[in-house]
Amino acid sequence: MTLYTYLSILTAFLVSYLIRVLPLTLIRKPIKNRFIKSFLYYVPYITLSVMTFPAIVEATESPIAGIIALVTGIILSYIGLGLFPVACACCAVVFIAEFFL
């Protein structure tokens, strides 16, 4: 292994470690600011959305089929269906939509 590989691994380790340790060491009191609390509450959802939504559109042969499945999933979730039925319906929608697009 080269020096570059070791430096890359060390940098990745340090960045990952600091992200987890700094909040524990710097913030000792409970957070009272409503804006910061709501920001920290929604960060995991935003991160998941940013990673998932582009993959939904780009994973299909036609981006239009992915968009149709995304809209279908949003509607079915809003109605109150669970994860498994929504996922099955979205897969079926993509399967059917790619025949016609």
Number of C-alpha atoms within 10 A of each C-alpha: 5 6 8 9 10 11 11 11 11 12 12 11 11 12 10 11 11 11 10 11 10 10 10 10 8 8 9 8 6 7 10 8 9 9 10 10 12 10 12 11 11 10 11 11 10 12 10 10 12 11 10 11 13 13 12 15 18 14 11 16 12 14 17 16 25 25 18 16 25 18 13 18 22 14 13 18 15 10 9 10 13 11 12 9 13 19 17 11 16 22 15 12 18 22 14 12 16 15 8 7 10
